């Protein structure tokens, strides 16, 4: 369930509340006439079930309430009600609830804050990945994948493509380019420093590089994993399954590939650098394409199912 707060101009309050009261899934409608000061108007609050949220939130936009003020939407952690009504479905099978698209987009937009910390985390993740490559540590590679915030920009670009918002696509792509470039440059400098100091692990110098070899040799399995991770990323965002999103971070070879590019150049391993760059581009492009296709397909599916929900 969601709790919604907004300020309504006095001239719109009556029609707005009438529409809210008549809407299925809306409860606890509260109106405090003239209570708002900035902007001036009536304070309106109500609760709405997730399954009914999309048309209700769309109605608020139709009234123009998002232009002069802010519509605040909060998720309710718990509600106390009478006996629960029987859930649709049987046993362990339950019907999916339509994603609340306003909430999905808000989560994605929140991750599009390309502040210095975004680039800093990418660079740090690259350095962690570089140490993992030099020491053949899969644990450090996984840690680098979790630290890297690049999926925020990737899914932001995907959303921008589906909504035809060029500014979002441009900003996301620029953030990815500059972020990965920073990670590559820093790992290159780190690799040069380690090489000059003579502290390079002996197995790496001897060509025993199982971790690096997995990263710099893209193949059909790289494509399969990237596509599957892209699908999981979309589902985890639209269905609010945060645990699944963590799996996306540790499945795709983006940060490790960027780190491998820098380290490979530092050690004059040009073929490995080329393979790592191809791995990086392959994963980023596939994640964007699958993300955009997944968001578009989910919207189309739920739009198609909307008549069925109204008839039940």
C-alpha positions as CSV (number, residue, x, y, z in Angstrom):
1,X,0.0,0.0,0.0
2,X,1.1,3.6,-0.7
3,X,0.4,6.8,1.2
4,X,0.1,9.9,-0.9
5,X,0.3,13.5,0.2
6,X,-0.4,16.6,-2.0
7,X,-1.6,20.2,-2.0
8,X,-4.7,20.8,-4.1
9,X,-5.9,24.3,-5.2
10,X,-9.3,25.0,-3.6
11,X,-11.0,25.1,-7.1
12,X,-9.9,21.5,-7.8
13,X,-10.3,19.9,-4.4
14,X,-14.0,18.9,-4.8
15,X,-13.5,17.2,-8.2
16,X,-10.3,15.6,-7.1
17,X,-11.7,14.1,-3.9
18,X,-14.8,12.9,-5.7
19,X,-12.6,11.1,-8.2
20,X,-10.5,9.6,-5.3
21,X,-13.5,8.4,-3.4
22,X,-14.9,6.7,-6.4
23,X,-11.6,5.1,-7.4
24,X,-11.3,1.4,-6.4
25,X,-8.4,0.7,-4.1
26,X,-8.3,4.2,-2.5
27,X,-8.9,4.4,1.2
28,X,-8.5,6.9,4.1
29,X,-9.1,10.0,2.1
30,X,-8.4,13.0,4.3
31,X,-8.9,16.7,3.3
32,X,-7.9,19.7,5.4
33,X,-9.4,22.7,3.8
34,X,-7.0,25.7,3.6
35,X,-4.4,24.0,5.7
36,X,-1.6,24.4,3.2
37,X,0.6,27.5,3.0
38,X,3.4,26.8,0.5
39,X,1.8,26.5,-1.9
40,X,-1.6,27.7,-0.6
41,X,-4.4,25.3,-0.9
42,X,-6.0,22.2,0.7
43,X,-4.0,19.4,2.1
44,X,-5.1,16.1,0.7
45,X,-3.9,12.6,1.9
46,X,-5.0,9.1,1.0
47,X,-3.9,5.5,0.8
48,X,-4.0,3.4,-2.3
49,X,-3.3,-0.3,-2.9
50,X,-0.5,-1.0,-5.3
51,X,-2.7,-2.7,-7.8
52,X,-4.8,0.4,-8.2
53,X,-2.0,3.0,-7.9
54,X,-1.2,3.6,-11.6
55,X,-4.5,5.0,-12.7
56,X,-4.8,7.0,-9.5
57,X,-1.4,8.6,-9.8
58,X,-2.1,9.3,-13.5
59,X,-5.3,11.1,-12.5
60,X,-3.3,13.4,-10.2
61,X,-1.1,14.3,-13.1
62,X,-4.1,14.9,-15.3
63,X,-5.3,17.5,-12.7
64,X,-1.9,19.2,-13.0
65,X,-1.1,18.8,-9.4
66,X,2.6,17.9,-10.1
67,X,3.2,21.3,-11.8
68,X,2.8,23.8,-9.0
69,X,3.5,21.5,-6.1
70,X,5.0,18.1,-5.2
71,X,3.1,14.8,-4.9
72,X,4.7,12.8,-2.1
73,X,4.4,9.0,-2.3
74,X,5.5,6.8,0.6
75,X,5.3,3.1,0.9
76,X,3.4,1.9,4.0
77,X,5.4,-0.7,5.9
78,X,2.4,-2.3,7.7
79,X,-1.3,-1.9,7.9
80,X,-3.7,-3.2,10.6
81,X,-6.9,-4.5,9.1
82,X,-9.6,-7.1,9.8
83,X,-9.4,-10.7,8.5
84,X,-7.5,-10.8,5.3
85,X,-9.5,-11.5,2.1
86,X,-8.6,-14.7,0.2
87,X,-5.7,-14.1,-2.1
88,X,-6.2,-14.8,-5.8
89,X,-4.4,-17.9,-6.9
90,X,-3.9,-21.1,-5.0
91,X,-1.2,-22.6,-2.8
92,X,2.2,-21.1,-3.5
93,X,0.9,-19.5,-6.8
94,X,-0.2,-15.9,-6.5
95,X,-1.1,-13.4,-9.3
96,X,1.5,-10.7,-9.9
97,X,0.6,-7.1,-9.0
98,X,1.1,-4.4,-11.7
99,X,4.3,-2.4,-11.1
100,X,3.7,1.2,-9.7
101,X,5.4,2.9,-12.6
102,X,5.8,6.2,-10.8
103,X,7.7,4.4,-8.0
104,X,9.8,2.5,-10.5
105,X,10.8,5.6,-12.3
106,X,11.5,7.5,-9.1
107,X,13.9,4.7,-8.0
108,X,15.7,4.9,-11.4
109,X,15.8,8.7,-11.4
110,X,17.3,8.6,-7.9
111,X,20.2,6.5,-9.2
112,X,20.8,9.0,-12.0
113,X,22.5,11.5,-9.6
114,X,25.9,11.5,-11.3
115,X,27.6,13.3,-8.5
116,X,31.4,13.0,-7.9
117,X,30.7,10.0,-5.6
118,X,29.4,8.1,-8.7
119,X,32.7,8.5,-10.4
120,X,34.6,8.0,-7.2
121,X,32.9,4.6,-6.6
122,X,33.5,3.5,-10.2
123,X,37.2,4.4,-9.8
124,X,37.5,2.6,-6.4
125,X,35.7,-0.4,-7.8
126,X,38.1,-0.5,-10.7
127,X,41.1,-0.5,-8.3
128,X,39.6,-3.3,-6.3
129,X,39.1,-5.2,-9.5
130,X,42.7,-4.5,-10.5
131,X,44.0,-6.1,-7.3
132,X,41.7,-9.0,-7.9
133,X,43.1,-9.5,-11.4
134,X,46.7,-9.3,-10.3
135,X,46.2,-11.7,-7.3
136,X,43.7,-14.0,-9.1
137,X,41.2,-13.3,-6.4
138,X,37.6,-14.0,-7.4
139,X,36.4,-12.6,-4.1
140,X,37.8,-9.2,-4.9
141,X,36.3,-9.3,-8.4
142,X,32.9,-9.9,-6.9
143,X,33.5,-7.1,-4.4
144,X,34.4,-4.7,-7.3
145,X,31.1,-5.7,-9.0
146,X,29.1,-4.9,-5.9
147,X,30.8,-1.6,-5.3
148,X,30.4,-0.3,-8.9
149,X,27.3,1.9,-9.3
150,X,27.3,1.7,-13.1
151,X,23.9,-0.2,-13.4
152,X,22.2,3.0,-12.2
153,X,23.4,4.8,-15.3
154,X,22.7,1.8,-17.5
155,X,19.0,1.4,-16.4
156,X,18.7,5.2,-16.6
157,X,19.7,5.2,-20.2
158,X,17.3,2.3,-20.8
159,X,14.4,4.3,-19.3
160,X,15.3,7.3,-21.3
161,X,15.2,5.3,-24.5
162,X,11.7,3.9,-23.7
163,X,10.4,7.4,-22.8
164,X,12.2,9.1,-25.7
165,X,14.0,11.5,-23.3
166,X,17.2,12.4,-25.1
167,X,18.6,14.3,-22.1
168,X,18.5,11.3,-19.9
169,X,20.1,9.1,-22.5
170,X,22.8,11.6,-23.2
171,X,23.6,12.2,-19.5
172,X,23.6,8.5,-18.7
173,X,25.9,7.6,-21.6
174,X,28.3,10.5,-20.7
175,X,28.4,9.3,-17.1
176,X,29.2,5.8,-18.2
177,X,31.9,7.0,-20.6
178,X,33.6,9.3,-18.2
179,X,33.2,6.9,-15.3
180,X,34.7,3.9,-17.0
181,X,37.5,6.1,-18.5
182,X,38.4,7.3,-15.0
183,X,38.4,3.6,-13.8
184,X,40.6,2.6,-16.7
185,X,43.1,5.5,-16.3
186,X,43.4,4.9,-12.5
187,X,43.9,1.1,-12.9
188,X,46.5,1.8,-15.6
189,X,48.4,4.1,-13.3
190,X,48.0,1.6,-10.5
191,X,49.3,-1.2,-12.7
192,X,52.3,0.9,-13.8
193,X,53.1,1.7,-10.2
194,X,53.0,-2.0,-9.2
195,X,55.0,-3.1,-12.2
196,X,57.7,-0.4,-11.5
197,X,57.9,-1.4,-7.8
198,X,58.5,-5.0,-8.6
199,X,55.6,-6.2,-6.5
200,X,53.7,-7.9,-9.2
201,X,52.6,-11.4,-8.0
202,X,54.8,-14.1,-9.6
203,X,51.8,-16.2,-11.0
204,X,50.6,-13.1,-12.9
205,X,54.1,-12.5,-14.4
206,X,54.3,-16.2,-15.3
207,X,51.0,-16.0,-17.3
208,X,48.9,-17.8,-14.7
209,X,45.9,-15.5,-15.0
210,X,42.6,-17.5,-14.7
211,X,40.6,-14.6,-13.5
212,X,41.9,-12.2,-16.1
213,X,41.4,-14.9,-18.8
214,X,37.7,-15.1,-17.9
215,X,37.3,-11.4,-18.2
216,X,39.2,-10.7,-21.4
217,X,37.7,-13.5,-23.5
218,X,34.1,-12.6,-24.3
219,X,32.1,-15.5,-25.8
220,X,28.5,-16.7,-26.2
221,X,28.3,-17.3,-22.5
222,X,29.1,-13.6,-21.9
223,X,26.1,-12.7,-24.1
224,X,23.8,-15.2,-22.3
225,X,24.8,-13.9,-18.8
226,X,24.4,-10.2,-19.9
227,X,20.9,-10.8,-21.4
228,X,19.8,-12.8,-18.3
229,X,21.2,-10.2,-16.0
230,X,19.4,-7.5,-17.9
231,X,16.1,-9.3,-17.6
232,X,16.6,-9.8,-13.8
233,X,17.5,-6.2,-13.4
234,X,14.2,-5.0,-15.0
235,X,12.1,-7.5,-13.0
236,X,13.9,-6.6,-9.7
237,X,13.2,-2.9,-10.2
238,X,9.6,-3.2,-11.4
239,X,8.6,-5.8,-8.8
240,X,10.7,-4.2,-6.0
241,X,12.9,-7.2,-5.4
242,X,16.1,-5.7,-4.2
243,X,17.8,-9.0,-3.4
244,X,17.6,-10.0,-7.1
245,X,19.2,-6.7,-8.1
246,X,22.3,-7.5,-6.1
247,X,22.7,-10.6,-8.3
248,X,22.8,-8.4,-11.3
249,X,25.7,-6.4,-9.9
250,X,27.7,-9.6,-9.4
251,X,26.8,-11.2,-12.7
252,X,27.8,-8.7,-15.3
253,X,31.4,-8.1,-16.3
254,X,31.6,-4.3,-16.5
255,X,33.9,-3.0,-13.8
256,X,36.2,-6.0,-13.9
257,X,36.5,-5.5,-17.7
258,X,37.4,-1.8,-17.2
259,X,40.0,-2.8,-14.6
260,X,41.4,-5.4,-17.0
261,X,41.8,-2.9,-19.7
262,X,44.0,-0.7,-17.5
263,X,46.0,-3.5,-16.1
264,X,46.6,-5.1,-19.5
265,X,47.8,-1.8,-21.0
266,X,50.1,-1.4,-18.0
267,X,51.7,-4.8,-18.7
268,X,51.7,-4.3,-22.5
269,X,49.2,-7.2,-22.9
270,X,47.5,-5.6,-25.9
271,X,45.4,-8.6,-26.9
272,X,44.0,-8.9,-23.4
273,X,43.3,-5.1,-23.3
274,X,41.3,-5.5,-26.6
275,X,39.4,-8.5,-25.3
276,X,38.6,-6.7,-22.1
277,X,37.3,-3.6,-23.9
278,X,35.1,-5.8,-26.1
279,X,33.8,-7.5,-23.0
280,X,33.0,-4.1,-21.4
281,X,31.2,-2.7,-24.5
282,X,29.3,-6.0,-25.0
283,X,27.9,-6.0,-21.4
284,X,27.0,-2.3,-21.4
285,X,25.2,-2.4,-24.7
286,X,23.4,-5.6,-24.0
287,X,22.2,-4.4,-20.5
288,X,20.9,-1.2,-22.1
289,X,19.1,-2.9,-24.9
290,X,17.6,-5.6,-22.7
291,X,16.7,-3.1,-20.1
292,X,14.9,-0.9,-22.6
293,X,13.1,-3.8,-24.2
294,X,12.2,-5.2,-20.8
295,X,10.7,-2.0,-19.5
296,X,8.8,-1.5,-22.8
297,X,7.5,-5.0,-22.8
298,X,6.3,-4.9,-19.2
299,X,4.4,-1.7,-19.8
300,X,2.8,-3.2,-22.9
301,X,1.8,-6.4,-21.0
302,X,0.2,-4.5,-18.0
303,X,-1.5,-2.1,-20.4
304,X,-3.0,-5.1,-22.2
305,X,-4.0,-6.7,-18.9
306,X,-5.6,-3.5,-17.6
307,X,-9.1,-4.3,-19.1
308,X,-9.1,-7.7,-17.4
309,X,-8.3,-6.1,-14.0
310,X,-11.2,-3.6,-14.4
311,X,-13.6,-6.3,-15.2
312,X,-12.8,-8.3,-12.0
